[in-house]
């Protein structure tokens, strides 16, 4: 049996498409190892035509590590670890900005796995950007400046209170999430725990300020970094088809879910693997 995966790079910095793999079946150790090494190299992987259940998605994600249960998003029936992202005219997304998932906790996710379940006729693409590329293209003196800085990440920046007032129960869940997740600090440049490469680790979704700088200095520096990391040459863009799967290294990437498809509906399932404290 041929277990050799096909890995086709989609760009010089980030992104690859994987073939000769059926995620509905348990992966052999050899297949998982190839998938893992491809992910470490390309940062985000895409697979077409993978008809997997929430239980199978959870099992695949668990191969990478312990799973996160999101404090406010709904989950698949009976599978708490699988988030359901069901966006439409009445429920617009809160992730149509550049962000890294769940950086508001001490150990932000290492890996995420997203599957497409229902798609609009057109639109709804997702873009990813490489934190490695953004960091490695900076000048030496600028990298030295950033290397010693910490930034604050806040749950409330993306999950704003007014969005969670539809029901009393929803508002209560939001309040509990806020109480459980006070702002945390992470390095502005983090080191990848596997490769040792460095990546910019601030994002528009959750980063509120750079610690120790004045408000004007912090805003100016974050504004530059938010714009810099999303330069087109550091990106890959994926046009979804039903039952596609994307797997990405959340430690060193940002992504943007394009909200251009209203009034159509888009349903995605996401599994999130816990990481370690950035350093």
Protein Blocks (a to p, Z undefined) as FASTA:
>chain_A
ZZbdcdddfbfkgocddehiafkbccdfklmmmmmmmmmmnopacdehiacdfklmmmmm
mmnoccdddfkbccdehiaklccddddfklccfklccddehklbfbdcfbdcdddfbdcf
bgjiacdddfklmmmmpcfklmmmmmmpccdddfklmmcfklmmmbmklmmmmmmmmmmm
ccddddfbdcdfklopacddbdfklmmbdehiafklmmmmmmmmmmmmmgfklpccdddd
ehiacdddfklcccddddfkbcbdcddddddddddddZZ
